[in-house]
Amino acid sequence: MADATTAARTRIDRALADLERKILELKARPASAPPVSDDDLFAPRPDAARVAELEAAGRAASDALARAAEAVREVLDRQTPDDDVLEGELEGRSV
C-alpha cells in the first residue's frame, strides 16, 4: 500500500511542478505575445481521428435534419383548405 501511495504522491508532485512551470512561463510572457499552443492546461490534445469522426457525425445529422425539414414542408404543402377548417373546429372544441 505504501508503494502505491508513494507512486501516487510522486505523480502528483510531478504534475504540480509541471503546472507551476507552465504558469510561470505564461505569466512571464508579454500580453502582446502570440498565444502559446498549449496554453489551455486542461484541454485534451486534439485527436485527428476523433475530429474527423465528429465532423462526419455532424454532416450526417445535418443531412438528416434537412430531409426531415423537407418531409415536413411536403406534408404542409399537401394540406388542403378543408384540413385547415377542420383543425380550427377541433381547436374550438373542448375534449
Secondary structure, DSSP 8 states (H G I E B T S, - for coil): -HHHHHHHHHHHHHHHHHHHHHHHHHHHS-TTS---TT--TTS----HHHHHHHHHHHHHHHHHHHHHHHHHHHHHHH--HHHHHHHHHHHHS--
